[in-house]
Amino acid sequence: MSTQQEQVAELIELVESVPNKELEAAVARREGGLDGALTLIFALLVSEFNPEKAKGEKGVFQFDIASAEGQKLHYVHVEAGACRTDKGRHESPDITIGIKFPDMLAMGVGKLPGAKAFLTGKLKLRGSPLMGTKLGEWFDHPEV
C-alpha cells in the first residue's frame, strides 16, 4: 500500500490531468474509489489543522458532497485544540458546505481555493458565514 503522501500525489495528478467532467469516473476506477479518495482528503485536512490558529475556538463543518453514487457526507469537528473527521451527518453542524465531488477533490488537494470555489458558485454554504472563513484560518493549506 502506498503512503498517504503518494496517494495525495496521485490525486493531484488526476486533478491536473483529467478534465473536470471525467474526474469522478477516473477516481471511481482507482483502488478505494470515491470513498477512499474522500477519506484521504479529510485525513489530509485534519493533518493541516493548526491549534494555535484556532485559539480554543470550536466548530463543526458538515460537507455534503454530490456524486454520481449519491451524497457523500463527512464532517470535521474542531474543539479543545483538536480536530477530527468522520463520515456521516453531524447532529448540529455550525456550517454545511455543499460541493460536487470533482470540486471537493480539487479543493482538498489545494488546486481550488475555497474562496474561489465559493465566489464561482462551486461551493454553497448554509449556516454561519463566519464559520466558512475558519476553514481558511484554522488550517495550514499548502500553497497552490
Secondary structure, DSSP 8 states (H G I E B T S, - for coil): ---HHHHHHHHHHHHHHS-HHHHHHHHHTSTTHHHHHHHHHHHHHHHTB-HHHHTT--EEEEEEEE-TT--EEEEEEEETTEEEEEES--SS-SEEEEEEHHHHHHHHTTSS-HHHHHHTTSEEEEE-HHHHHHHHHHB-----
